Amino acid sequence: MTTADPKRHYWLPFTPNREFRAHPQNFSRAEGIHYWSEAGHEILDASSGLFCTPLGHGRREIADAVHAQLLQLDFAGAFIRGHDRAFEAAERIARLTPAGLDHIFFGNSGSEAVETAIKMAFAYHRARGEGQRTLLVSRELAYHGVNLGGVGLSGIRANRTHFGATPGAVVHHMRHTGIPTNRFATGQPEAGSDLAEDLERLCGTYGGENIAAVFVEPVAGSIGCLAPPVGYLERIREICTAHGILLVFDEVITGLGRLGHPFAAQAFGVTPDVITMAKALTNGMQPMSAVAVQSEIYQTLVEESESPLVEFFHGYTYSGHPAACAAAVATLDIYQEEKSFELAAKLSKTFGEGISAMSNIQGVTGARSCGLFGAVDVEPVDGQPGRAGYETQKKLFDLGLHLKATGDSLLIAPAFTFTPSDLETLFERLRAGLEG
Ligand SMILES: Cc1ncc(COP(=O)(O)O)c(C=O)c1O
């Protein structure tokens, strides 16, 4: 009798499953800035999990808050019932968002936050008598999650073409700002702000009055850290305002301190109408996302709604889950007490120098950073995009460094609790993996 592998049932997302089964790389525990592999090896976490754990792993304060919350009130369906922790979490987030973005809607993932923002944009314009605004704009190389609205916004080929013609809203894409001169940029590159004029061109072609919203990752993440050129976001804001288009910053990666400020909006001094956030909101200890909207949007959709009952037909069973809200409040407490965003800002300079120093390694074709987020591009294998990135991150795991590769870019996003000496270790291991 043959015994089938009991591990065969688990289908890993965004993973080459067949290869993974042959050479699995699993974690068994985590603490601080380290993971431990199944074999018991200590692995430095260079990605904050996946941008999720900027306070380090296993924070007891957050775990305790979740535990206590589950024993007090474990579940409260968000449709027609509220609870203290949800009010508190929303209020605490609104303290951090730019002035005016003070109404908060909860979801469970970045993808859900994006879908929520899309639906809010359409509903908002309809409520204002501008229901003709049915078009969306995003950018090439953009990543806005995996649900169909977000896939429509996506500008990464594999995320779209795998599913045939992408259904959903009609989306037009601006060009990205990852032009050759920006491949090795530290911080905001000087070149490329003129690419914002693509939006004006789309307004000319399709009518700005027909566009509902523009979705932008302030720093494009999943394609490998593309910071906005100087003046770029300002110009996008200007064009949106001129045409009455909502500007959505998808801050699933940049939100909550990654750029040394609560949000990229503050880091770059540009205020959008909507911000999506997730990952760092609970330090990765509970799934949670949020959408923050300008009070004008809430006012239109809720306070001035013509609907006699439900004003916005949208939500998730687990929206504002008590355990997630407790985790968010405890996380935001720590950010405040430990001045975490300031710590991130302080570390950014050394971090940027470390990323930049990778440029001279043979086979490195790009090295960029912004705040505590960086990317190093490795030379692609002919005909197999993503192969070089995948193999490099596998090798790095064996050298004691965890990070995520996206295509052929290695994403590096240490916890805000790293010391300069932890950063040194990170870059030593990274260099060893890239040179080896
Ligand atoms: C900018 C952006 N939006 C949306 C998402 C989707 O988030 P999730 O994987 O939590 O659905 C991500 C994930 O990395 C992201 O980077």
The ligand as a Tripos MOL2 file, in Angstrom:
@<TRIPOS>MOLECULE
LIG
   16    16     1     0     0
SMALL
NO_CHARGES

@<TRIPOS>ATOM
      1 C1         -0.5330   47.9220   -3.7100 C.3       1 LIG1
      2 C2         -1.2310   46.6520   -3.3650 C.ar      1 LIG1
      3 N1         -2.5630   46.5760   -3.4450 N.ar      1 LIG1
      4 C3         -3.2280   45.4640   -3.1240 C.ar      1 LIG1
      5 C4         -2.5700   44.3410   -2.6900 C.ar      1 LIG1
      6 C5         -3.3450   43.1060   -2.3490 C.3       1 LIG1
      7 O1         -3.2900   42.8240   -0.9960 O.3       1 LIG1
      8 P1         -3.7130   41.3670   -0.4680 P.3       1 LIG1
      9 O2         -2.6700   40.4120   -0.9240 O.co2     1 LIG1
     10 O3         -3.7570   41.5570    1.0170 O.co2     1 LIG1
     11 O4         -5.0570   41.0800   -1.0260 O.co2     1 LIG1
     12 C6         -1.1800   44.3650   -2.5700 C.ar      1 LIG1
     13 C7         -0.4390   43.1880   -2.0960 C.2       1 LIG1
     14 O5          0.7550   43.1340   -2.0920 O.2       1 LIG1
     15 C8         -0.4790   45.5520   -2.9260 C.ar      1 LIG1
     16 O6          0.8510   45.6100   -2.8630 O.3       1 LIG1
@<TRIPOS>BOND
     1     1     2 1
     2     2     3 ar
     3     2    15 ar
     4     3     4 ar
     5     4     5 ar
     6     5     6 1
     7     5    12 ar
     8     6     7 1
     9     7     8 1
    10     8     9 2
    11     8    10 1
    12     8    11 1
    13    12    13 1
    14    12    15 ar
    15    13    14 2
    16    15    16 1
@<TRIPOS>SUBSTRUCTURE
     1 LIG1         1 GROUP 0 **** ****
